[in-house]
């Protein structure tokens, strides 16, 4: 394993985890799209509850 210099360690700690945010964003988009599909594709076409 490669050892990081103290400057590199500080830089790594200070930066935001961009990959994690990208994965969370993709997951959130799929969740919203799935919810919209279920709501407009299944629930609304069946009409109000009798």
DODRENKE-250273 format. One record per atom (N, C-alpha, C, O): residue number from 1; residue in three letters; atom name; x, z, y. Coordinates in steps of 0.1 Angstrom, whole numbers, plus 2048, in hexadecimal, padded with zeros to 3 digits. Layout:
BEGIN
<r num="NUM" residuo="ala" atomo="CA" x="X" z="Z" y="Y"/>
...
***
This chain:
BEGIN
<r num="1" residuo="unk" atomo="N" x="808" z="800" y="7F4"/>
<r num="1" residuo="unk" atomo="CA" x="800" z="800" y="800"/>
<r num="1" residuo="unk" atomo="C" x="809" z="800" y="80C"/>
<r num="1" residuo="unk" atomo="O" x="813" z="807" y="80D"/>
<r num="2" residuo="unk" atomo="N" x="805" z="7F9" y="816"/>
<r num="2" residuo="unk" atomo="CA" x="80C" z="7F7" y="823"/>
<r num="2" residuo="unk" atomo="C" x="809" z="803" y="82C"/>
<r num="2" residuo="unk" atomo="O" x="7FE" z="806" y="82E"/>
<r num="3" residuo="unk" atomo="N" x="813" z="80A" y="831"/>
<r num="3" residuo="unk" atomo="CA" x="812" z="815" y="83A"/>
<r num="3" residuo="unk" atomo="C" x="810" z="80F" y="848"/>
<r num="3" residuo="unk" atomo="O" x="817" z="806" y="84C"/>
<r num="4" residuo="unk" atomo="N" x="807" z="815" y="850"/>
<r num="4" residuo="unk" atomo="CA" x="805" z="811" y="85E"/>
<r num="4" residuo="unk" atomo="C" x="80D" z="819" y="867"/>
<r num="4" residuo="unk" atomo="O" x="810" z="825" y="864"/>
<r num="5" residuo="unk" atomo="N" x="811" z="813" y="872"/>
<r num="5" residuo="unk" atomo="CA" x="818" z="81A" y="87C"/>
<r num="5" residuo="unk" atomo="C" x="80E" z="823" y="884"/>
<r num="5" residuo="unk" atomo="O" x="802" z="820" y="883"/>
<r num="6" residuo="unk" atomo="N" x="813" z="82D" y="88B"/>
<r num="6" residuo="unk" atomo="CA" x="809" z="835" y="892"/>
<r num="6" residuo="unk" atomo="C" x="801" z="82D" y="89C"/>
<r num="6" residuo="unk" atomo="O" x="7F5" z="831" y="89F"/>
<r num="7" residuo="unk" atomo="N" x="807" z="823" y="8A2"/>
<r num="7" residuo="unk" atomo="CA" x="7FF" z="81B" y="8AC"/>
<r num="7" residuo="unk" atomo="C" x="7F4" z="813" y="8A5"/>
<r num="7" residuo="unk" atomo="O" x="7E9" z="812" y="8AA"/>
<r num="8" residuo="unk" atomo="N" x="7F8" z="80E" y="899"/>
<r num="8" residuo="unk" atomo="CA" x="7ED" z="807" y="891"/>
<r num="8" residuo="unk" atomo="C" x="7E2" z="810" y="88C"/>
<r num="8" residuo="unk" atomo="O" x="7D7" z="80C" y="88C"/>
<r num="9" residuo="unk" atomo="N" x="7E6" z="81C" y="889"/>
<r num="9" residuo="unk" atomo="CA" x="7DC" z="826" y="885"/>
<r num="9" residuo="unk" atomo="C" x="7D2" z="829" y="890"/>
<r num="9" residuo="unk" atomo="O" x="7C6" z="82A" y="88E"/>
<r num="10" residuo="unk" atomo="N" x="7D8" z="82B" y="89C"/>
<r num="10" residuo="unk" atomo="CA" x="7CF" z="82E" y="8A8"/>
<r num="10" residuo="unk" atomo="C" x="7C6" z="823" y="8AB"/>
<r num="10" residuo="unk" atomo="O" x="7BB" z="825" y="8AE"/>
<r num="11" residuo="unk" atomo="N" x="7CB" z="816" y="8AA"/>
<r num="11" residuo="unk" atomo="CA" x="7C3" z="80B" y="8AD"/>
<r num="11" residuo="unk" atomo="C" x="7B8" z="809" y="8A3"/>
<r num="11" residuo="unk" atomo="O" x="7AD" z="806" y="8A6"/>
<r num="12" residuo="unk" atomo="N" x="7BB" z="80C" y="896"/>
<r num="12" residuo="unk" atomo="CA" x="7B1" z="80B" y="88B"/>
<r num="12" residuo="unk" atomo="C" x="7A6" z="815" y="88D"/>
<r num="12" residuo="unk" atomo="O" x="79A" z="813" y="88B"/>
<r num="13" residuo="unk" atomo="N" x="7AA" z="821" y="891"/>
<r num="13" residuo="unk" atomo="CA" x="7A0" z="82C" y="893"/>
<r num="13" residuo="unk" atomo="C" x="797" z="829" y="8A0"/>
<r num="13" residuo="unk" atomo="O" x="78B" z="82C" y="8A0"/>
<r num="14" residuo="unk" atomo="N" x="79D" z="823" y="8AA"/>
<r num="14" residuo="unk" atomo="CA" x="796" z="821" y="8B6"/>
<r num="14" residuo="unk" atomo="C" x="78C" z="815" y="8B6"/>
<r num="14" residuo="unk" atomo="O" x="782" z="815" y="8BD"/>
<r num="15" residuo="unk" atomo="N" x="78E" z="80C" y="8AD"/>
<r num="15" residuo="unk" atomo="CA" x="786" z="800" y="8AC"/>
<r num="15" residuo="unk" atomo="C" x="779" z="803" y="8A4"/>
<r num="15" residuo="unk" atomo="O" x="778" z="80B" y="89B"/>
<r num="16" residuo="unk" atomo="N" x="76E" z="7FC" y="8A8"/>
<r num="16" residuo="unk" atomo="CA" x="762" z="7FD" y="8A1"/>
<r num="16" residuo="unk" atomo="C" x="762" z="7F5" y="894"/>
<r num="16" residuo="unk" atomo="O" x="769" z="7EB" y="894"/>
<r num="17" residuo="unk" atomo="N" x="75B" z="7FA" y="88A"/>
<r num="17" residuo="unk" atomo="CA" x="75B" z="7F2" y="87D"/>
<r num="17" residuo="unk" atomo="C" x="752" z="7E6" y="87E"/>
<r num="17" residuo="unk" atomo="O" x="746" z="7E6" y="87B"/>
<r num="18" residuo="unk" atomo="N" x="758" z="7DB" y="882"/>
<r num="18" residuo="unk" atomo="CA" x="750" z="7CE" y="884"/>
<r num="18" residuo="unk" atomo="C" x="749" z="7C9" y="878"/>
<r num="18" residuo="unk" atomo="O" x="73E" z="7C5" y="878"/>
<r num="19" residuo="unk" atomo="N" x="750" z="7CA" y="86D"/>
<r num="19" residuo="unk" atomo="CA" x="74A" z="7C5" y="860"/>
<r num="19" residuo="unk" atomo="C" x="73E" z="7CD" y="85C"/>
<r num="19" residuo="unk" atomo="O" x="734" z="7C7" y="857"/>
<r num="20" residuo="unk" atomo="N" x="73F" z="7DA" y="85E"/>
<r num="20" residuo="unk" atomo="CA" x="733" z="7E2" y="85A"/>
<r num="20" residuo="unk" atomo="C" x="727" z="7DF" y="863"/>
<r num="20" residuo="unk" atomo="O" x="71C" z="7DE" y="85E"/>
<r num="21" residuo="unk" atomo="N" x="72A" z="7DD" y="870"/>
<r num="21" residuo="unk" atomo="CA" x="71F" z="7DA" y="879"/>
<r num="21" residuo="unk" atomo="C" x="719" z="7CC" y="876"/>
<r num="21" residuo="unk" atomo="O" x="70D" z="7CA" y="877"/>
<r num="22" residuo="unk" atomo="N" x="721" z="7C3" y="871"/>
<r num="22" residuo="unk" atomo="CA" x="71C" z="7B6" y="86D"/>
<r num="22" residuo="unk" atomo="C" x="713" z="7B7" y="861"/>
<r num="22" residuo="unk" atomo="O" x="709" z="7B0" y="861"/>
<r num="23" residuo="unk" atomo="N" x="717" z="7BE" y="857"/>
<r num="23" residuo="unk" atomo="CA" x="70F" z="7C0" y="84B"/>
<r num="23" residuo="unk" atomo="C" x="702" z="7C7" y="84F"/>
<r num="23" residuo="unk" atomo="O" x="6F7" z="7C3" y="84A"/>
<r num="24" residuo="unk" atomo="N" x="702" z="7D1" y="857"/>
<r num="24" residuo="unk" atomo="CA" x="6F6" z="7D8" y="85B"/>
<r num="24" residuo="unk" atomo="C" x="6ED" z="7CF" y="863"/>
<r num="24" residuo="unk" atomo="O" x="6E1" z="7CF" y="861"/>
<r num="25" residuo="unk" atomo="N" x="6F2" z="7C6" y="86B"/>
<r num="25" residuo="unk" atomo="CA" x="6EA" z="7BD" y="873"/>
<r num="25" residuo="unk" atomo="C" x="6E3" z="7B3" y="869"/>
<r num="25" residuo="unk" atomo="O" x="6D7" z="7B0" y="86B"/>
<r num="26" residuo="unk" atomo="N" x="6EB" z="7AD" y="860"/>
<r num="26" residuo="unk" atomo="CA" x="6E5" z="7A4" y="856"/>
<r num="26" residuo="unk" atomo="C" x="6DA" z="7AB" y="84E"/>
<r num="26" residuo="unk" atomo="O" x="6CF" z="7A5" y="84C"/>
<r num="27" residuo="unk" atomo="N" x="6DC" z="7B7" y="84A"/>
<r num="27" residuo="unk" atomo="CA" x="6D3" z="7BF" y="842"/>
<r num="27" residuo="unk" atomo="C" x="6C6" z="7C1" y="84A"/>
<r num="27" residuo="unk" atomo="O" x="6BB" z="7C0" y="846"/>
<r num="28" residuo="unk" atomo="N" x="6C8" z="7C5" y="857"/>
<r num="28" residuo="unk" atomo="CA" x="6BC" z="7C7" y="860"/>
<r num="28" residuo="unk" atomo="C" x="6B4" z="7BB" y="862"/>
<r num="28" residuo="unk" atomo="O" x="6A8" z="7BB" y="862"/>
<r num="29" residuo="unk" atomo="N" x="6BB" z="7AF" y="864"/>
<r num="29" residuo="unk" atomo="CA" x="6B4" z="7A3" y="866"/>
<r num="29" residuo="unk" atomo="C" x="6AB" z="79F" y="859"/>
<r num="29" residuo="unk" atomo="O" x="6A0" z="79B" y="85A"/>
<r num="30" residuo="unk" atomo="N" x="6B1" z="7A1" y="84D"/>
<r num="30" residuo="unk" atomo="CA" x="6AA" z="79E" y="841"/>
<r num="30" residuo="unk" atomo="C" x="69E" z="7A8" y="83F"/>
<r num="30" residuo="unk" atomo="O" x="693" z="7A4" y="83B"/>
<r num="31" residuo="unk" atomo="N" x="6A0" z="7B5" y="843"/>
<r num="31" residuo="unk" atomo="CA" x="695" z="7BE" y="842"/>
<r num="31" residuo="unk" atomo="C" x="689" z="7BA" y="84C"/>
<r num="31" residuo="unk" atomo="O" x="67D" z="7BB" y="848"/>
<r num="32" residuo="unk" atomo="N" x="68C" z="7B6" y="858"/>
<r num="32" residuo="unk" atomo="CA" x="682" z="7B2" y="862"/>
<r num="32" residuo="unk" atomo="C" x="67B" z="7A6" y="85D"/>
<r num="32" residuo="unk" atomo="O" x="66F" z="7A5" y="85E"/>
<r num="33" residuo="unk" atomo="N" x="683" z="79C" y="858"/>
<r num="33" residuo="unk" atomo="CA" x="67D" z="790" y="853"/>
<r num="33" residuo="unk" atomo="C" x="674" z="793" y="847"/>
<r num="33" residuo="unk" atomo="O" x="669" z="78D" y="846"/>
<r num="34" residuo="unk" atomo="N" x="678" z="79B" y="83E"/>
<r num="34" residuo="unk" atomo="CA" x="670" z="79F" y="833"/>
<r num="34" residuo="unk" atomo="C" x="663" z="7A6" y="837"/>
<r num="34" residuo="unk" atomo="O" x="658" z="7A3" y="831"/>
<r num="35" residuo="unk" atomo="N" x="664" z="7AF" y="841"/>
<r num="35" residuo="unk" atomo="CA" x="658" z="7B6" y="846"/>
<r num="35" residuo="unk" atomo="C" x="64E" z="7AC" y="84C"/>
<r num="35" residuo="unk" atomo="O" x="642" z="7AC" y="849"/>
<r num="36" residuo="unk" atomo="N" x="653" z="7A3" y="854"/>
<r num="36" residuo="unk" atomo="CA" x="64B" z="799" y="85A"/>
<r num="36" residuo="unk" atomo="C" x="644" z="790" y="850"/>
<r num="36" residuo="unk" atomo="O" x="638" z="78C" y="851"/>
<r num="37" residuo="unk" atomo="N" x="64B" z="78C" y="846"/>
<r num="37" residuo="unk" atomo="CA" x="646" z="784" y="83B"/>
<r num="37" residuo="unk" atomo="C" x="63A" z="78B" y="834"/>
<r num="37" residuo="unk" atomo="O" x="630" z="785" y="831"/>
<r num="38" residuo="unk" atomo="N" x="63D" z="798" y="831"/>
<r num="38" residuo="unk" atomo="CA" x="632" z="7A0" y="82A"/>
<r num="38" residuo="unk" atomo="C" x="626" z="7A1" y="833"/>
<r num="38" residuo="unk" atomo="O" x="61B" z="7A0" y="82E"/>
<r num="39" residuo="unk" atomo="N" x="629" z="7A5" y="840"/>
<r num="39" residuo="unk" atomo="CA" x="61D" z="7A7" y="849"/>
<r num="39" residuo="unk" atomo="C" x="615" z="79B" y="84B"/>
<r num="39" residuo="unk" atomo="O" x="609" z="79B" y="84A"/>
<r num="40" residuo="unk" atomo="N" x="61C" z="790" y="84F"/>
<r num="40" residuo="unk" atomo="CA" x="614" z="784" y="853"/>
<r num="40" residuo="unk" atomo="C" x="611" z="77B" y="847"/>
<r num="40" residuo="unk" atomo="O" x="608" z="773" y="847"/>
<r num="41" residuo="unk" atomo="N" x="618" z="77D" y="83C"/>
<r num="41" residuo="unk" atomo="CA" x="615" z="775" y="830"/>
<r num="41" residuo="unk" atomo="C" x="60C" z="77B" y="826"/>
<r num="41" residuo="unk" atomo="O" x="605" z="774" y="81F"/>
<r num="42" residuo="unk" atomo="N" x="60B" z="788" y="826"/>
<r num="42" residuo="unk" atomo="CA" x="603" z="78F" y="81C"/>
<r num="42" residuo="unk" atomo="C" x="5F8" z="797" y="822"/>
<r num="42" residuo="unk" atomo="O" x="5EC" z="796" y="81E"/>
<r num="43" residuo="unk" atomo="N" x="5FB" z="79F" y="82C"/>
<r num="43" residuo="unk" atomo="CA" x="5F1" z="7A9" y="831"/>
<r num="43" residuo="unk" atomo="C" x="5E7" z="7A2" y="83A"/>
<r num="43" residuo="unk" atomo="O" x="5DB" z="7A4" y="838"/>
<r num="44" residuo="unk" atomo="N" x="5EB" z="79B" y="844"/>
<r num="44" residuo="unk" atomo="CA" x="5E2" z="795" y="84E"/>
<r num="44" residuo="unk" atomo="C" x="5D8" z="78B" y="848"/>
<r num="44" residuo="unk" atomo="O" x="5CD" z="78A" y="84B"/>
<r num="45" residuo="unk" atomo="N" x="5DD" z="782" y="83E"/>
<r num="45" residuo="unk" atomo="CA" x="5D3" z="778" y="839"/>
<r num="45" residuo="unk" atomo="C" x="5C8" z="77E" y="831"/>
<r num="45" residuo="unk" atomo="O" x="5BE" z="778" y="82F"/>
<r num="46" residuo="unk" atomo="N" x="5C9" z="78B" y="82C"/>
<r num="46" residuo="unk" atomo="CA" x="5BF" z="791" y="824"/>
<r num="46" residuo="unk" atomo="C" x="5B4" z="797" y="82D"/>
<r num="46" residuo="unk" atomo="O" x="5A9" z="79B" y="828"/>
<r num="47" residuo="unk" atomo="N" x="5B6" z="797" y="83A"/>
<r num="47" residuo="unk" atomo="CA" x="5AC" z="79C" y="843"/>
<r num="47" residuo="unk" atomo="C" x="5AB" z="7AC" y="844"/>
<r num="47" residuo="unk" atomo="O" x="5B3" z="7B2" y="83D"/>
<r num="48" residuo="unk" atomo="N" x="5A1" z="7B1" y="84B"/>
<r num="48" residuo="unk" atomo="CA" x="5A0" z="7BF" y="84C"/>
<r num="48" residuo="unk" atomo="C" x="59B" z="7C6" y="83F"/>
<r num="48" residuo="unk" atomo="O" x="595" z="7BF" y="837"/>
<r num="49" residuo="unk" atomo="N" x="59D" z="7D3" y="83F"/>
<r num="49" residuo="unk" atomo="CA" x="598" z="7DA" y="833"/>
<r num="49" residuo="unk" atomo="C" x="589" z="7DC" y="834"/>
<r num="49" residuo="unk" atomo="O" x="584" z="7DF" y="83F"/>
<r num="50" residuo="unk" atomo="N" x="582" z="7DA" y="829"/>
<r num="50" residuo="unk" atomo="CA" x="574" z="7DB" y="829"/>
<r num="50" residuo="unk" atomo="C" x="570" z="7E9" y="826"/>
<r num="50" residuo="unk" atomo="O" x="564" z="7EC" y="825"/>
***
